[in-house]
Amino acid sequence: MRKTTLGATLASAVVAALAATTAPAVASPSTVPDRREVTEPVPDPDGAETAEPAPDTEALGSVLQEAVAQGAPGALVRVDDGERSYRLVTGEADTAAGTRMDTGRRFRVGSVTKTFSSVVLMQLVGEGRVDLDAPANSYLPRPVLDSRITVRHLLSHRSGLWDYTNAMFASTVPGFEAVRNKVFRYEDLIALSTAHALTNTPGAAYSYSNTNFVVVGQIIEHVTGTPLANQYQQRIFTPLKLRNTSYVHPSTVIGGSFARGYLRPDDASEPLVDSTEQTVSWAQSAGAVVSTAEDLNRFFSALVTGGLVRADLLEQMMTVIPVDAAQTQFYGLGLRARKLSCGVTVYGHTGTVQGYYTYAFTTADGERSMTALANTSNNPEVNATLGGSLDAAFCGTPPQASWTYADQEDNAAHTVRG
């Protein structure tokens, strides 16, 4: 990693305390709330030390434990930093079976899917099959959008398209149950949006909307003539060897070892609802990917280092615009950025889907990547707490007190966003 990326002192005490631990300790779930593992790199033959802070594993552990105390059944975080990997978990992956959480489990990544969709579309741009500044209608089976909306407006959430999930999930659990097993066509979801007026003139303002990336999914399928799942597999999953990542739609089954998801009702006194099995057809190209922390770290590291998108197009993806008054949160083309308390800017995406909150980010040089998960949703306190993993992972410090739920620009208690 470049020494200028984090610009702080190595948190050597934490590393020294954990350096000898190469596997999680075996202990009773009732007595040990969390497990942590650090795998060591091959020693540097020159004996050189980095000037950057190691992830604050104590702070990361505290973030996970706080998330569970606030209502998440379980939580995990994985930080990959060069040849070193930090893995921490707490709580349960399956409350009915009493199964402990572990960092190898698959989970629904929600709106992190948007970055996968953006990569496919940017590759099509690189192949000359799509023009970012052409009307989006040019690449749809028939023109259904305002003619001023361009492909770039979709990727940057500046189209003004109304987010159909505002109404769909106005009541959280009933809204979810109404669509849990439904299979929508792209045009069905787009019609739910276009029945409403634009929220702003296309290009004039940032306004997060799942509709944008549903349109992106339809563009990809129309331009290529093949299912979106095939494009993900051929262009991303196979080249990067993301063996635990897949586009699960419209099947409701998550294969392999996975964490179950638990949706909190609007009345927080009511029991959590197991929301694991669903088609996610209400989101599709905006939110139906399933992955693991290891795969997401590899994906974002490969993306920012040029492994997926041509250099000039990657630069456009990573050219981000502030979306909050404090100018610490940014959006590019299907890619988020966060400026952290230590001045480091990280790139990635957040994800919210029923039963899962995800943060997946990497440094600009791709050297340090982090994915954190809590297996619940509709719980703003948990979501804000999990966001504290960014400072702990990339700055080597505890979460800053100024980080609050109000800083989460795209999430609302009754709206599935990411």
matplotlib code that plots the C-alpha trace (Angstrom):
import matplotlib.pyplot as plt

x = [0.0, 1.2, 2.5, 0.5, -2.8, -3.4, -0.9, -0.8, 1.2, 1.2, -1.1, 1.5, 0.1, -3.0, -1.1, 1.4, -1.3, -2.9, 0.0, 0.4, -3.3, -3.8, -7.2, -10.2, -10.2, -12.7, -15.1, -18.7, -20.9, -22.6, -19.4, -17.4, -19.2, -16.8, -13.9, -11.0, -8.3, -5.3, -3.2, 0.4, 2.2, 5.6, 8.2, 9.8, 13.4, 14.5, 12.8, 11.0, 8.0, 5.0, 4.1, 0.4, -1.8, -3.0, -6.8, -7.9, -9.1, -10.4, -12.5, -13.7, -14.7, -16.6, -18.5, -19.7, -20.6, -22.5, -24.4, -25.5, -26.5, -28.6, -30.6, -28.5, -28.4, -24.8, -22.1, -18.8, -15.9, -13.0, -10.1, -7.6, -4.4, -1.7, -0.9, -2.5, -6.2, -8.1, -11.4, -13.8, -17.2, -19.8, -23.3, -25.3, -25.7, -28.9, -30.9, -33.1, -30.2, -28.0, -25.2, -22.3, -21.5, -18.3, -16.6, -16.9, -20.6, -22.5, -25.1, -27.3, -25.2, -28.2, -27.1, -23.5, -25.0, -25.2, -21.4, -21.4, -24.0, -22.0, -18.9, -20.8, -22.2, -18.9, -17.3, -20.0, -19.1, -15.5, -16.6, -18.4, -21.8, -23.1, -22.5, -22.6, -24.0, -26.6, -30.3, -31.0, -34.0, -31.6, -30.7, -34.1, -36.6, -38.9, -38.6, -40.2, -38.1, -37.9, -35.8, -33.4, -32.2, -28.8, -27.0, -24.6, -27.6, -28.6, -25.2, -24.8, -28.3, -29.0, -31.9, -34.7, -36.5, -38.7, -37.7, -40.6, -39.4, -40.7, -44.2, -43.4, -41.9, -43.8, -44.8, -41.8, -42.8, -46.2, -44.4, -41.8, -44.2, -46.2, -43.2, -41.2, -42.1, -43.1, -41.2, -41.2, -40.2, -37.9, -40.7, -43.0, -40.7, -39.9, -43.6, -44.0, -41.5, -42.6, -46.2, -44.7, -43.2, -39.5, -38.0, -35.6, -34.6, -32.3, -28.7, -29.6, -29.3, -28.3, -31.3, -30.7, -33.2, -33.3, -35.1, -31.8, -30.1, -33.2, -33.0, -29.3, -30.1, -32.6, -30.0, -27.4, -29.8, -31.2, -27.7, -26.1, -29.2, -28.3, -29.4, -27.8, -26.6, -24.5, -22.9, -21.9, -20.5, -18.5, -17.2, -16.7, -17.3, -15.2, -12.2, -11.8, -12.5, -15.3, -16.5, -18.9, -20.6, -23.7, -26.8, -29.6, -32.8, -35.6, -34.6, -35.1, -32.4, -28.9, -26.5, -23.6, -22.9, -24.8, -26.0, -29.7, -31.2, -33.6, -35.9, -37.0, -40.7, -41.6, -42.8, -39.4, -41.0, -42.2, -40.0, -37.5, -38.8, -36.6, -36.3, -33.6, -35.7, -37.0, -36.8, -35.3, -37.1, -38.2, -34.5, -32.8, -29.9, -30.1, -29.7, -29.9, -26.2, -25.1, -21.4, -18.9, -16.7, -13.6, -15.1, -16.3, -12.8, -11.3, -13.9, -13.4, -9.6, -9.6, -11.9, -9.9, -6.6, -7.9, -8.6, -12.1, -12.7, -10.5, -8.4, -10.2, -13.6, -12.5, -11.4, -14.9, -16.4, -14.1, -14.8, -17.1, -19.4, -20.3, -23.8, -23.8, -23.4, -20.2, -18.7, -17.6, -19.8, -19.6, -21.0, -19.5, -20.8, -22.2, -19.5, -19.6, -16.7, -16.3, -13.8, -12.9, -11.8, -8.1, -8.5, -8.4, -10.9, -12.2, -14.3, -17.0, -20.7, -23.1, -25.9, -29.3, -31.7, -34.2, -32.2, -28.7, -26.6, -23.3, -20.3, -17.7, -14.9, -11.3, -8.5, -7.8, -4.8, -6.7, -4.2, -6.6, -10.2, -12.9, -16.4, -18.6, -22.0, -24.8, -27.6, -30.6, -32.2, -34.8, -32.6, -31.0, -28.9, -27.3, -26.6, -24.9, -22.9, -21.7, -20.5, -18.0, -16.1, -14.6, -12.6, -11.5, -10.4, -8.8, -7.7, -6.8, -9.0, -12.2, -15.3, -15.6, -18.3, -19.5, -20.6, -24.4, -27.3, -28.1, -24.9, -26.3, -27.6, -29.5, -31.2, -34.6, -36.3, -39.0, -37.2, -34.8, -31.8, -28.1]
y = [0.0, 3.5, 5.2, 8.3, 6.4, 6.3, 8.6, 7.6, 5.5, 1.7, 0.4, -2.2, -3.1, -4.7, -6.6, -7.9, -9.1, -11.1, -12.0, -15.5, -16.3, -18.2, -19.8, -18.8, -20.2, -22.9, -21.7, -21.9, -19.4, -18.6, -17.4, -15.9, -13.2, -12.9, -14.6, -13.0, -14.2, -12.6, -14.4, -13.2, -12.3, -13.7, -11.6, -8.8, -9.8, -6.2, -5.8, -2.7, -1.4, 0.4, 3.8, 3.1, 2.1, -1.5, -2.0, -1.4, -4.9, -4.0, -1.3, -3.6, -6.1, -3.4, -2.4, -5.9, -6.4, -3.1, -4.1, -7.3, -5.5, -3.2, -6.1, -7.8, -11.6, -11.6, -9.6, -10.1, -8.1, -9.1, -6.8, -7.9, -5.9, -7.1, -10.6, -10.1, -10.9, -9.8, -11.7, -11.0, -12.3, -12.2, -13.6, -16.1, -16.8, -18.8, -18.1, -21.1, -23.5, -21.5, -21.5, -19.2, -16.6, -17.0, -14.8, -17.4, -17.3, -16.1, -13.3, -11.0, -7.9, -5.6, -2.4, -3.5, -5.2, -1.8, -1.7, -5.1, -3.8, -0.6, -2.6, -4.6, -1.4, 0.4, -2.6, -2.3, 1.4, 0.4, -2.0, 0.9, -0.7, 2.0, 5.7, 7.2, 10.5, 9.1, 9.0, 5.8, 5.2, 4.4, 1.1, 0.0, -2.2, 0.8, 4.4, 4.7, 7.3, 11.1, 11.7, 13.9, 11.0, 9.7, 6.5, 8.6, 10.0, 6.5, 5.4, 8.6, 8.7, 12.0, 10.9, 12.2, 8.8, 8.2, 5.3, 2.8, 1.2, 4.3, 3.0, -0.7, -0.8, 2.1, -0.6, -2.7, -6.3, -6.3, -4.7, -7.3, -10.2, -8.8, -9.1, -11.9, -14.5, -12.3, -12.2, -8.9, -7.9, -4.9, -3.0, -3.7, -2.0, 0.9, 1.5, 1.8, 4.7, 6.4, 6.6, 9.4, 12.7, 13.1, 14.2, 16.6, 17.7, 15.0, 15.8, 18.6, 16.8, 13.6, 11.5, 7.9, 5.6, 1.8, 2.5, 3.7, 0.4, -1.6, 0.4, -0.4, -4.1, -3.9, -2.0, -4.7, -7.5, -5.6, -4.6, -8.1, -10.2, -12.4, -12.7, -10.4, -13.5, -14.6, -11.1, -11.1, -14.6, -14.0, -10.5, -10.5, -13.7, -16.1, -13.7, -12.8, -16.4, -15.2, -18.7, -17.7, -14.9, -15.3, -13.6, -15.3, -14.3, -15.4, -18.4, -17.9, -20.4, -19.3, -22.2, -23.3, -21.9, -18.7, -16.3, -16.0, -12.5, -11.1, -8.1, -6.0, -5.0, -1.3, -2.1, -3.0, -4.9, -7.6, -10.6, -10.4, -11.9, -14.4, -12.8, -15.0, -16.7, -14.3, -13.7, -10.2, -9.7, -6.2, -5.2, -7.5, -5.6, -3.1, -5.7, -9.5, -10.5, -13.0, -13.0, -13.3, -10.9, -12.4, -12.1, -8.6, -7.5, -9.1, -7.5, -3.9, -4.2, -5.5, -2.7, 0.2, -1.2, -1.5, -5.2, -4.8, -1.5, 0.4, 3.2, 6.2, 4.7, 3.7, 7.3, 8.4, 5.8, 7.2, 10.8, 11.4, 14.3, 15.2, 14.1, 15.4, 18.9, 17.9, 16.7, 13.4, 11.1, 11.0, 9.1, 8.5, 6.0, 3.1, 3.7, 5.3, 7.1, 8.0, 10.5, 9.2, 10.9, 10.4, 11.9, 8.7, 8.3, 4.8, 3.5, 0.9, 0.6, 0.0, -2.6, -2.9, -5.7, -7.3, -8.9, -7.7, -4.5, -4.5, -2.1, -3.0, -0.5, -0.4, 2.2, 4.0, 1.7, -1.4, -2.5, -2.6, -3.8, -4.3, -5.9, -5.7, -7.4, -7.4, -9.9, -7.6, -4.5, -1.8, -1.0, 2.4, 2.1, -1.1, 0.4, 3.5, 1.3, -0.9, 2.1, 2.7, -0.3, 2.0, 4.2, 1.1, -0.7, 2.1, 4.6, 2.3, 4.2, 3.7, 5.1, 8.8, 10.2, 12.4, 9.3, 9.1, 7.6, 11.1, 10.7, 7.7, 9.6, 6.9, 4.9, 5.4, 3.3, 2.1, 2.2, -0.4, 1.5, 0.9]
z = [0.0, -0.7, 2.4, 1.7, 1.7, 5.4, 6.8, 10.5, 12.9, 12.9, 15.6, 16.5, 19.9, 18.4, 15.8, 18.4, 20.6, 17.8, 15.6, 16.9, 16.4, 13.1, 13.8, 15.9, 19.4, 20.1, 22.8, 23.9, 22.1, 25.4, 27.0, 24.1, 22.2, 19.3, 17.5, 15.7, 13.4, 11.9, 9.2, 9.0, 5.7, 4.6, 6.5, 4.6, 3.9, 4.1, 7.5, 6.3, 8.2, 6.8, 8.3, 7.9, 10.8, 11.0, 11.3, 14.9, 15.6, 19.1, 17.6, 14.9, 17.5, 19.4, 16.3, 15.7, 19.4, 19.4, 16.3, 17.9, 21.1, 19.0, 17.5, 14.8, 15.3, 14.1, 12.4, 10.6, 9.1, 6.9, 6.1, 3.4, 3.6, 1.2, 2.4, 5.8, 6.5, 9.6, 10.3, 13.1, 13.9, 16.6, 17.1, 15.0, 11.3, 12.0, 15.2, 14.9, 14.6, 16.9, 14.3, 15.0, 12.4, 10.4, 7.8, 5.0, 4.8, 1.7, 2.1, 0.1, -0.8, -1.7, -3.5, -3.7, -6.8, -8.4, -8.8, -10.5, -12.9, -13.5, -14.3, -17.0, -18.5, -18.5, -20.3, -23.0, -23.2, -23.7, -26.5, -28.3, -27.8, -25.4, -25.2, -21.7, -22.9, -25.3, -24.3, -22.2, -24.5, -27.3, -25.6, -24.4, -26.2, -26.5, -25.3, -21.9, -20.2, -20.4, -23.5, -21.5, -19.3, -20.4, -19.5, -17.3, -15.4, -14.5, -13.2, -11.2, -9.7, -11.4, -13.7, -11.5, -11.8, -8.8, -6.7, -6.8, -3.5, -1.7, -2.0, -2.2, 1.3, 3.0, 5.5, 6.0, 6.7, 4.8, 1.9, 1.9, 2.2, -0.7, -3.1, -1.4, -4.0, -6.9, -10.2, -12.0, -15.4, -15.8, -17.5, -14.6, -12.2, -14.5, -15.0, -11.2, -11.4, -14.6, -13.2, -11.0, -12.0, -12.1, -8.8, -10.5, -14.0, -15.5, -14.6, -12.1, -8.8, -7.1, -6.0, -5.1, -6.9, -7.4, -10.7, -12.2, -11.9, -12.9, -16.2, -16.4, -16.1, -19.0, -21.1, -20.5, -21.5, -24.5, -25.8, -25.3, -26.0, -23.1, -19.4, -16.9, -14.9, -18.0, -18.3, -14.6, -14.8, -18.0, -17.3, -13.6, -11.6, -13.7, -14.6, -10.9, -9.6, -7.4, -6.7, -4.0, -5.9, -8.0, -9.3, -7.4, -9.3, -9.5, -7.4, -3.6, -2.6, -1.5, -2.0, 0.2, 3.6, 4.2, 6.9, 7.2, 7.1, 9.7, 9.0, 11.9, 11.8, 12.1, 15.6, 17.1, 19.9, 17.5, 16.6, 13.7, 10.5, 8.7, 5.2, 3.7, 1.1, -1.5, -5.3, -4.9, -8.1, -6.9, -7.2, -9.8, -11.3, -8.4, -5.6, -6.2, -6.0, -3.3, -2.2, 0.6, 2.3, 0.6, -2.8, -2.4, -1.2, -4.3, -6.6, -5.3, -5.2, -8.8, -9.9, -8.6, -9.9, -13.4, -13.5, -14.9, -16.6, -19.1, -17.4, -18.9, -18.0, -14.5, -14.0, -14.8, -12.4, -9.7, -10.4, -7.5, -6.5, -2.9, -1.9, 1.7, 3.1, 5.0, 1.8, 3.3, 1.1, -2.6, -5.6, -9.0, -11.6, -9.7, -7.1, -3.7, -1.9, 1.8, 3.2, 6.6, 9.8, 9.0, 5.6, 3.6, 0.8, 0.2, -2.7, -2.8, -2.1, 0.7, 0.5, 2.1, 1.4, 3.7, 6.5, 5.5, 5.9, 4.0, 3.8, 1.1, 0.4, -0.7, -0.7, -4.0, -4.6, -3.8, -1.2, 1.8, 1.3, 3.9, 4.0, 7.0, 7.4, 9.9, 9.2, 9.9, 8.4, 9.1, 12.1, 11.6, 14.7, 13.5, 10.1, 11.6, 14.0, 11.2, 9.3, 12.1, 10.8, 8.1, 10.5, 12.4, 9.3, 7.2, 9.8, 12.6, 15.1, 16.9, 15.1, 15.4, 17.7, 14.8, 12.8, 13.2, 11.4, 10.0, 8.0, 6.1, 3.1, 1.3, 4.0, 5.5, 8.1, 5.7, 2.4, 1.0, -0.3, -0.3]

ax = plt.figure().add_subplot(projection="3d")
ax.plot(x, y, z, "-o")
ax.set_aspect("equal")
plt.show()
